[in-house]
C-alpha cells in the first residue's frame, strides 16, 4: 500500500508493460541480426558466414528442444498419485 491508501502496482501488472517488453526484445533481436552485416566473420565452415546464421541456428535449436521435451514427457510422465 502507498501512503494515500491505494494498492501499489507492480510495473509488470500495468496494462501495456508486457507489450513494451516484447517490442523491446524484438528490437534488440533485429538490431543484433542487422549488426551481423557490418563486420567480417571468420567461420570454420562456409555456412557460418551467412548473415543471421547464429540467430537462425539458435531459434531452430530452441524449437527442437521444446519438441524433444514434449515427446520425452510422454515417456517420463507419471500419474499424480505416483508417490502416494
N, C-alpha and C positions, 0 to 999 in steps of 0.2 A: 504494500500500500504506500502511496505517496502521502505527502503532508496534507494535501487537501482532501484525502479520503477516497480518492479514485484508485482503482486497482492499477498497478504498474503493468505496462505492456512490454513484453519481450520483443525485440525488433524483428524476430522471425515470425511472430504471430500477427504482425501488422499486414493488412492487405497489400499485395504487390511486392513484398520483400523477396519472396521466393522467386518471383518472375525476374526481379532485378539480378539476383544471384545467377540464375540460369543464363540471362543475356550477357552478363559479365563473363561467365565461363565460356560461352560460345565465342565471345570477342577475343578472349585470350587464346583459345584454340585456333581461331582464324589467324591471329597475329603470329603464332608460332609456326603455322604452316606457311604463311606468307614470308616469314623470315628465312625459311628454307631455300628460297630462290636467290638470296643475296650473299651467299658465301660458297666457297669451293669445298666440296666434300671429297674425302679420300677413302672411299669404301673398299672393302676387300673384294666384293662382288659387284657386277655391273648394276644389278637392281637396287643396290643401296644408294646409288647416285640419283635415283628417281626422286623428284621433288615430292615431299609429303610421304615418302615410303614408311618412315618410322611411325608417323601418325596413323596411317592405314594399317600397318602391321600391329600396332598396339590395340586398335579398335577391333580388328579381326580376332586377335588373341583373347581379348576380353569377352567377346561374344562366344568364342569357342569354349572358354572356361565356364561360362554360365550354362551353356548347353550341356557340357560334360557333367557339371554339378547336378543339373536336374535329372539326368539319366542315372547318375550314381546314387541319387536319393532314392530311386525306385528299388535299388538293390539293398541299401543300408537302412531303409526305413523300418522302424519297429512300431508295434502297437502302443497306444497311450498307456496301457496298464502293464507294460513290459517289466518294469521294476517292482511291481506290487507282489 
